[in-house]
Amino acid sequence: MRRARLGVFGCFATSGFVMGAWPAAYPAIEGRLDLGEARLGIVLLVVELFSLCSIIAAGRLCDRLSSRTVLRYAGTTAQALLIVPALAPSYQTLLACAALYGLGIGFVDVSMNAQSVELERRYERPIVSSFHGLWSLGGAAAGAFAVLVFSLGVGYQAMLIGTAVVAAVVFGLCTAPLLPPPRTHANGTRPDGRPVGLGPALLAVAAVIAFGSAFVEAGAADWANLHAARVLHADDAHAPLSYTVFLIAMTVFRLLGDPIRGRLGPARSLLAAGTCTLAGYLLVIASAAAGGLPLAWTGWILAGAGSAILIPVMFSAIGAAGGTGSDLAAMSMCGSAAFLICPAAVGYIAEATDLTAGLLVPTALAVVIALAGPVAVRRLLRQRTSQAEAAATAGPPPGV
């Protein structure tokens, strides 16, 4: 299991690095193909839409073939696909490349999380959050790497091609020690008595929490710097620090999230994380009236620390309750949908009123997470306990 854990760490870090290298090349790709902001925005939208489309298929493939198989083949191929946008000769070709790249992202996202959840089941202690922390570190490392190679005069095409080749090789090596799929009995339980799959009601509640968790993260990614510039009148040197402090706090607390969850338990961890996220957004909103940038940065730090473990806790709870790859895919789809909806939802409200009012949307969702999240996690864990007890009472299925 230690080798499998190192392999999952490598997959998350490599995927994060590739996801960070692609945005680093946006300005150069836009300049070479003379795209303009509108067409570049469409390219990015295509990536997100096709990623969303592939998520459900990825979940079903994980259930049918195992997350290890999907990650080994589709995941390795997805890293190599970074070569394609680097060589795209036209806007139309770039759109097709973006669609392929988006499909790959969906398969990687679902299969990596399914493998991490299965590994946590075997370890029987919290380990999922640290994988997400490595993903964030990989993205940050890619940004620093891009700055270094560009400063040395290396072109973005060489950077993307080199990254794609190395990442595909590393990713393939990391998938070698991953875990095989768990055995299941004919009565739909694992050998330890845990059920396979969730009911629609529980899955719907978990999906709402996943949507809100991703939305509060997207709110910072899309609007933190713009809030500092337009509402707090920060200059060009200080405005970008708003999202930077959020990202640093989120990465740190993802790496610390497993011991926190081990001490508090999943329900209280989600309550603490939701409350911390809510407090952070409230401080950001209050900074427009008093406090300015220092108060806003404090708020973004709190929001980053809280939102860091929201998604890992929910993935872990789904897995502990016997969730399948399709269940995890539904969670991932809700998270991706939140990142698509957030810019428009907040933007339209901000256009009609102001950006401070627009940030009330993620603030309201933080309230939902803090109130409903612990209840959802407790019900998920109760389902695991009650069905495992029922399976134990019934005894092993015939022929076992």
MILUM-548943 format. One record per atom (N, C-alpha, C): x, y, z; residue in one letter. Coordinates in steps of 0.1 Angstrom, whole numbers, plus 5000, padded with zeros to 4 digits. Each point is the difference from the previous one (the first is absolute). Example, Ala and Ser with C-alpha at 12.3 -4.5 7.8 and 13.67 -1.06 7.14 Angstrom:
MILUM-548943
513249435078A499150125000A500950125000A499650114993S500950115000S499250115008S
END
This chain:
MILUM-548943
500849885000M499250125000M500950135000M501249995006R500850115000R500450044985R500349894993R500450034986R498850064992R498849955003A498950054993A499750155004A500350035013R499850145004R501050094993R501249964999L501050084993L499650024985L499449894994G499650014987G498950104998G499050015010V498950094999V500650145002V500950025010F500650135001F500650054987F500749914993G500750044988G499050034989G498849934999C499050034991C499450145002C499750035013F499450135003F501050114997F501249995004A501050104998A500350034985A500149894993T500250014985T498850074993T498849955004S498850064994S500050155003S500250045013G500050145004G501150084992G501149944998F501150074992F499550034986F499549894993V499550024987V498950114999V499049995010M499050105000M500550145002M501150015007G500650145002G500950044988G500549914993A500850044988A499250054989A498849954998W499150044989W499650155001W499550045012P499750155001P501250094998P501249955004A501250084999A500350044986A499549924990A500250024986A498950084993A499050045008Y498850074993Y500550134993Y500850095006P500350124993P500849974987P500949915000A500849974988A499149944990A499149915003I499149944990I499150104995I499550095008E499150114995E500750094991E501350035003G500750094991G500449934987G500449875000R500449944988R498849984990R498849965005L498949984992L499150124998L500450125007D499250125000D498549975003D499849955012L498649955003L499250125005L500550085009G499250105007G499449945012G499550085009E499549955013E498749914998E499150044990A498849934999A500249864995A500949984990R500249874994R500849915010R500950065008L500849935010L499049955011L499050095003G499049965010G499249884995G499749994987I499249894994I500949875001I501350014998V500949895001V499949945014V500150095010L500049965014L498649945003L499050054995L498649955002L499949864995L500649984988V499949864993V500749905009V501250045006V500749915009V499149965011V499350095007E499149975011E498849924996E499450034989L498849934996L500349864996L501149974993F500349864996F500549925012F500650075010S500449945012S498749955008S499050095000L498849975006L499349884993L500150004987C499349894993C500749865002C501350005003S500749875001S499949955014S499550075010I500149965014I499149885002I498750004996I499149895002I500649874993I500450024988A500649884993A501249945008A500850095005A501249965008A499549925013A499050055006G499549935012G499549864997G499349984989R499549874996R501249914996R501050054993L501149924997L500849965012L500150095010C500749965012C499249885007C498750015000D499249895006D500249874992D500150014987R500149884991R501449944999R501050094999L501349964997L501050015012L499650095010S500850045011S500750134998S500150085011S500750134999S501449984996S500749895004R501449984996R500149994985R499249934993T500149984986T499750134993T498950075004V499750134993V501250105002V500550015012L501150095003L501349964992L500249884999R501249954993R500050044985R498949984993Y499950034986Y499550144997Y498850035005A499550134996A500850115007A500449985012G500850105007G501350034994G500849904996T501250024993T499950074987T498949964993T499850064987T499650155002T499350035010A499650145002A501250095003A501049955006Q501250095003Q500750024986Q500049904992A500750024987A499250104991A498750015002L499250094992L500450155001L500950035009L500450145001L500950044988L500549904993I500750034988I499150074989I498849955000V499150044989V499750154999V499650075011P499850144999P501350084997P501149945004A501350074997A500350014985A499549914993L500349994985L498850054992L498950035006A498850044992A500350124991A499749984986P500350104991P499050114998P498849985005S498950094998S499050005012S499150105000Y499050015011Y499149874999Y499649964988Q499149894999Q500749875006Q501249984996T500849885005T500150015015T500250125005L500250025015L498749965007L498950034994L498749965006L499949855001L500449934989A499949855001A501049955010A501250065001C501049965010C499450025014C499350125002A499550035013A498949895004A499249964990A499049905003A500749875005A501049954993L500749885003L500750015014L500650125003Y500650025013Y499050005011Y498850064997G498950005010G499549865003G499949924990L499649865002L501049925009L501350034998G501049935008G499950055014G499850135003I499950055013I498949935008I498849984994G498949935007G500449865004G500649924991F500449875004F501049995011F501050105000V501050005010V499450045013V499150105000D499450045013D499349895007D499149934993V499249905006V500849885005V500949954991S500849885003S501050025011S500650125001M500950035011M499350015013M498850065000N499350015013N499449875004N499649914991A499549875003A501149925006A501250014994Q501249925005Q500450055014Q499950135002S500450055013S499049965011S498750004997V499049965009V500149855004V500349924989E500249865003E501249975009E501150084998L501249995008L499750045015L499250105001E499650045014E499249895007E499149944992R499349895006R500949895006R501149974992R500949895005R500850055012R500450135000Y500850055011Y499250025012Y498750024999E499150025011E500450125009E500550104993R500350135007R500050114989R499850135003P500050104990P501350024993P500049994987I501150034991I499750084988I498750024997V499650064987V500450144998V499950085011S500350144999S501550034995S500949925005S501450024996S500249984985S499249924994F500149984985F499650134993F499050065005H499550134994H501150115002H500649995012G501150105003G501249984990G500349884996L501149984990L499650054987L498749994996W499550054988W500250154999W499650075011S500250145001S501550044999S500949935007L501450024999L500549984986L499549904993G500449984986G499750114991G498850065002G499650124992G500950125003G500350025013A500950115003A501449984995A500549885000A501349974995A500050024985A498949974993A500050024985A500150154997A499350095008G500150144998G501450055001G500749955011A501450055003A500949944989A499849884995F500849944990F499850084987F498850044996A499850084988A500750135001A500050075011V500750125002V501549984997V500549895006L501549984998L500349974986L499349914993V500449964987V499850124990V498950085002F499850114991F501150115002F500450015013S501150105002S501349964994S500249874997L501249944994L499950014985L498950054995G499850014985G499449884994G499549905007V499349884995V498650044996V499649964988G498750034995G498949925007G498850054999Y498949935007Y499749864993Y500249994987Q499849874993Q500949895005Q501350045002A501049905005A499649975014A499650105008M499649975014M498849905001M499050034992L498849915000L500349864995L500849994990I500349874994I500949925010I501050065006G500949945010G499249965012G499150085004T499249975012T499149884997T499450004988A499149894996A500749865000A501250004994V500749874999V500449955013V500650095008V500549965013V498849965009V498950085000A498949975009A499349874996A500049974987A499349874996A500949885005A501350014999V500949895005V499849995015V500150115007V499950005015V498749945004V498950054993F498749965004F499849854998F500549954989G500049854997G500749925011G501250055004L500749935010L499250005014L499450115003C499250025012C498849915001C499549964988T498849915000T500349865003T501349964998A500449865001A499649945014A500250065011P499749945013P498750025006P499050064992L498750035005L499249885003L499050025008L499249885006L499149944990L499849875000P499049944992P498650035006P498949984992P498750035005P499649905011P499250055010P499649915011P499049894995P500149895006R499049894997R498650045006R499049954993T498650025005T499349875000T499149985009H499249885000H498850024991H499349894998A498850004991A498950095006A500050015014N498950085006N500350155000N501150044993G500250154999G500850065011G500749915008T500950065010T501449954998T500950075006R501449965000R500249895011R501249944999P500249905011P500050055014P500250135002D499950055014D498650045003D499049984991G498650035003G499650134996G500950094995R499650134996R499149994987R499050094999P499249994988P500750074988P499549964988V500550064988V498950104994V500350124999G499150104994G499250075011G499550124996L499250095009L498650014995L499150035008G498650034996G500050134994G498950034991P499950134994P499950125009P499349985011A499850115009A501350045007A500849915005L501350035005L500950064990L500049954988L500950054990L499650144996L498750035000A499650134996A500450115011A499949965012V500550095011V501550024999V500749894998A501550014999A500450094988A499249984989A500350084988A499850155002A499050045008V499850145003V501150055008V500549935010I501150045008I501350014991I500249914991A501150014991A500050124991A498750034995F499950124992F500350125008F499550025012G500350115008G501550015003G500649895003S501450005004S500950054988S499749954988A500750054988A499750154997A498850045002F499550134997F500850115009F500249975013V500750095008V501550014996V500549894995E501450004995E500150084987E499049984991A500050074988A499750155002A499350045010G499850145003G501350075003G500949935007A501350065003A500850014987A500049884993A500950004987A499650104990A498750024999D499550094989D499950155004D499850035013W499650135004W500950065011W500949935006A500750065011A500950124996A500749984989N500950114995N499250114995N498949974993L499250114994L499350085012L499649935010H499450075012H501050105006H501349955001A501050095006A500250124991A500049984987A500350114990A498850104999A498849954999R498950094997R499250055012R500049915010V499250055012V500950065010V501249955002L501050055010L501050094994L500050024986H500950094993H501449975002H500449875001A501449965001A500750024987A501350035000D500850024988D500449864994D500650014988D500349874993D501049915008D500850065009A500949925007A499449925012A498950065006H499449945011H498749924998H499350034989A498849934997A500149854998A501149964993P500149854998P500349925013P500450075011L500349935012L498849945007L498850054996S498849955006S499849854998S500149964987Y499849864997Y501349925004Y501150075000T501349935004T499949955014T499550095010V499949965014V499049895002V498950014992F499049905000F500649864996F500750004989L500649884995L501049945009L500850085006I501049965010I499349935012I499050075005A499349945012A499349874996A499549994988M499349884996M501049894999M501150024994T501049904998T500549955014T500350095009V500649965013V499049925008V498750044999F499049935008F499549874993F500349994987R499749874994R501149905005R501250045001L501149915005L499849975015L499350095008L499749985014L498749935002L499249994990G498649965001G499849865006G500949914997D499849865005D500149995015D501150065006P500049995015P498950085006P499550114994I498950075006I498749914999I499849944989R498849914999R500149885009R501349955002G500149895009G499750035015G500350135003R499750045014R498650045002R499450074991L498650055001L499049914995L500349914991G499049924994G499450074988G499449934990P499650074988P498950105002P499049975008A498950105002A500450135006A500849995011R500550125006R501050084992R500849924992S500950064991S499350094989S498949944995L499250084990L499450125006L499549985013L499450125006L501050115003L501249965004A501150105002A500450064987A500149924990A500550064987A498950094994A498849965000G498950094995G499950135008G500149995013T500050125008T501250094997T501149954999C501250074996C499950074987C499549934990T499750064987T499050115001T498949985007L499050105001L500650135007L500849985011A500650115006A500950084991A500849934992G500950064990G499250094990G498949944994Y499350084991Y499350125006Y499649995013L499350115007L501150115002L501249975003L501150105001L500350074987L500049924989V500250064987V498950104997V498849965002I498950104998I500150125009I500349985012A500150115010A501250104996A501049944993S501250094997S499650124991S498949994993A499650114991A499650125009A499549975012A499550115008A501250055009A500849915005A501150045009A501049895000A501350035002G501049905001G500849994987G499450024989G500850004987G500749874997G501150014993L500749884996L500549915011L500550055012P500449905010P498849925005P498950055002L498849935004L499649904989L500050044988A499749914989A500949884999A501350035001W501049895000W499849905011W499750065012T499749915011T498849914997T499050064994G498849924996G500349904989G500950034990W500349904990W500949895006W500850035010I500849895007I499049915007I499150055007L499049925007L499249914990L499550074989A499249934991A500949884993A501350034997G500849904995G500349885009G500250045013A500249895010A498749915001A498950075000G498749925002G499749924988G500150064988S499649934988S501049884996S501150005006A501149904997A499549865002A499249985010I499749865004I498549964997I499350104994L498649974997L499849884991L500650014988I499949904990I500649875005I501350005005P500549875005P499149935011P499450085009V499149935010V498849944993V499450064990M498949954994M500449874991M501150014993F500449884993F500249885009F500750035011S500349905010S498749945006S499050085003A498749955005A499349924990A500050044987I499449924990I500649864999I501450005000G500749884999G499749915012G500050065012A499849925013A498649945000A499050064993A498649955000A499849904989A501149974993G499949904989G499750054987G500350134998G499850074987G500749934988G499450004989T500749944988T500750114992T500649964989G500650104991G499050104994G498849954998S499050084994S499550115011S500049965012D499650095011D501150115001D501349965000L501050105000L500050094988L499649944988A499950084988A498950115001A498949965007A499050105002A500450115008A500849975010M500650115009M500950094991M500949944992S500950074992S499350094990S498949954994M499250074991M499450135006M499549985012C499550125007C501050105003C501349965004G501050095002G500450074987G500149934989S500350074987S498950094996S498849975002A498950084997A500150135008A500449995013A500150135008A501050094994A501149954995F501150084994F499550074987F499149934993L499450064988L499050115003L499249975011I498850095003I500550125008I501049995008C500450115009C500350134993C500850004989P500350134993P498750074996P499149934994A498850064995A499150055012A499849915010A499150035011A500450125007A501350005004V500550125008V500150124991V500449984987G500250114991G498850084997G498949924998Y498750074997Y499550085012Y500149955012I499650075012I500950125001I501349994998A500950115002A499750114989A499649964988E499750094990E498850095004E499049935006A498850065003A500150095013A500949965009T500250075013T501550045001T500749915007D501550025001D500649865004D501349994999L500649885003L499949955014L499950095009T499849965014T498749925002T498950054993A498749935000A500249864993A500850004989G500249874993G500649895009G500950045009L500649915008L499149945011L498850065001L499049945009L499649864996L500149974987V499649864995V500949905007V501450004998P500849905007P499950015015P499750125006T499850015014T498849925004T498950014993A498849925003A500349854999A500749964990L500349864999L500949955011L500950095005A500849965012A499149975012A498950085001V499049985011V499449864998V499649964988V499449874997V501049895004V501350024997I501049905003I500149985015I500150115007A500249995014A498849945007A498850024995L498849955007L499749854995L500049984987A499649884994A501149894999A501250054998G501149914998G500249905011G500150045013P500149895010P498949905001P498850054997V498849915000V500249904989V500450044988A500249914989A501049905003A501150045006V501149915003V499649895010V499350055010R499549905011R499149904993R499150044991R499149914994R500749904991R501150054993L500849914992L500749895009L500550045011L500749915008L499049915008L498850045002R499049925006R499649894991R499950044987Q499649904990Q501149894999Q501350045001R501049905000R499949905012R499850065012T499949925012T498849905000T498950064996S498849925001S500049884990S500450034988Q500049904989Q501149905003Q501250045005A501049915004A499649905011A499250065010E499549915010E499049904995E499150054991A499049914994A500749894992A501150034993A500749904992A500749905009A500550055011A500749915010A499049905007A498850065002T498949925007T499549894990T499950034987A499549914990A501149894998A501250035002G501149904998G500450014985G501049924996P500650004987P499049954990P500050054987P499149954990P500349854997P499049934994P500249864997P501249984991P500749895004G501249964992G501350075004G499950095010V501250075004V500649945012V
END
